[in-house]
Amino acid sequence: MFFSRQAKYQLLGTIFSTITLTKVTCLFFNFPTFQPGDEANLLLSNDSKIDSYAIQITPDTFGPIHNYSGRAFYYKPYKLYSKKKNQFAAFNTTFVLRTTPQTSPGGEGLAFILTSDTILPENSSGEWLGIVNATSNGTSQVGILAVEIDTRKSFPEDGPDNHVGININSINSIKQVPLINSGINISSGVDVSVRIEYFNDTITVYGSTSGTLEMLMKTLLVSPPLNISSYLQEVVYLGFSASTSNFTELNCVRAWEFNGVHIPDDDDEKYPRWVYVIVAIVIVIIMVGLVVFFLIWQRKRYMEKDEDAYPRIEDQIQHSSMAPKKFKLKEIRKSTGTPGYMAPETFLTGRATVESDVYAFGVLVLEVVCGRRPGNVHAQDDYKNSIVYWVWELYGNGEIVDTVDERLKNEEIKEEEVEGMLVLGLACCHPNPHQRPSMRTALQVLNGEAAPPEVPKERPAFVWPAMPPPFKGDEDCSLLKGSLTPITDITGR
């Protein structure tokens, strides 16, 4: 989007963490290219080094490069899950590979790996890809997960030349997919972009030879549920491994970016979780109260100025038998609530729900990205005064990016990502509460783990009672039999 990924994680991660009352942090790093000084941020095995603006996982020399293996990791560990909290991290990583055969065919391949042991196994060249060796292969002590990007069929159970696979504690894949129909040839000597996403205990692998943009990526592999806590330790290192045999190739990583939700250490929480929940609720209440107080104060000042400007006209109206009833500000406030953030159904139900909170979150997202106040839904012309109507109108005209705050356009931001943020905001502000995404889905979109929900080009009319969508067992939904989830129900979504 128009934000950099890091800015997006910092800004919207803060907003979302406050709303969901979840204590998380984010791990982010980006190497658009590799310089010699970057070795300080990497853990490299003896024969791996940075050269020619890339990590050479196996040697790139003029001499023989037969039967080598190597590993390269980011220097900081990453907490993948917490058994104590029953929490699991989620991440996505994108890297650019260039594999150049030095023999025909080349060999053997490389892998993206997660393991708590950064030491390169002895005799892990050839078919072992630097993942395991003949002794450790298939043993539970290894504790490694690998996404292999293999260039040569090395043994009978191995996949064909040019395939990807998911390996657990072994060189044998639990699932592998040939790339012959994908248009991607790993051993072509050109840049191959790979994106790996881990979410909900599943890994998805994407690939492209046309760049790193997500829209250009093809889905190469989707893993079965992995149950990582049964074979990986809670804290792991992220990196790459590769090998050569009598068949050789140059195994280069030319760029690498990582974004991940990081589970804090168990010791970081000095107090029980309910204490953090109460503190977060108090903070949110105070913030909302201050905003409401400021809006009411501003409105009162404005109304008082208007009243002072026309005292004689008002007196004449009040003495008329057909005079309209005059309401005090306190009376209006009781029936309206917070202007601009209230979902339309709130005026009919008279109560707050999880779905109305999602609506308010959507307005907040639009407000942050557009740099505009949400407006007053009770204004005389609510079409022009509501940020939701305004953004939705430009979205229907294919001009949604024009709503972005001019101050943000000076940042290094991507258009497709900011459009995704705005579409998410509109989805949260759908007039039908049953069509709004859950906060869990919103977090997936913010983290780049899911596409924004589909939103109609024209804002649907508000109809009450709202019709729920057909129930589907695989949907993440808190709506059953057309009822809305009360705000007092704080079960996770």
Buried (B, 14 or more C-beta within 10 A) or exposed (E): BBBBBBBBBEBBBEBBBEBBBBBBBBBBBEBEEBEEEBBEEBBBBEBBBBBEBBBBBBBBEEEEBBBBBBBBBBBEBBBBBBEEEEBBBBBBBBBBBBBBBBBEBBBBBBBBBBBBBBEBBEEBBBBBBBBBBEEBBEEEEBBBBBBBBBBBBBEEEBBEBBBBBBBBBBBBBEBBBBBEEBEBBBBBBEBBBBBBBBBEBEBBBBBBBBEBEBEEBBEBBEBEEBEBBEBBBBBBBBBBBBBBBEBBBBBBBBBBBBBBBBBBEEEEBEEEEEEBBEEBEEEEEEEEEEEBEEBBEEBEEEEEEEEEEEEEEBEEEEEEEEEEEEEEEEEEBEEBBBBBBBBBBBBEBEEBBBBBBBBBBBBBBBBBBBEBEBBBBBEEEBEEBBBBBBBBBBBBEEEBBEBBBEEBEEBEBBEEBBBBBBBBBBBBBBBBBBBBBBBEBBBBBBBBBBEBBEBEEEBEEBEEEBEBEEEEEEEEBBBEEEEBBEEEEEEEB
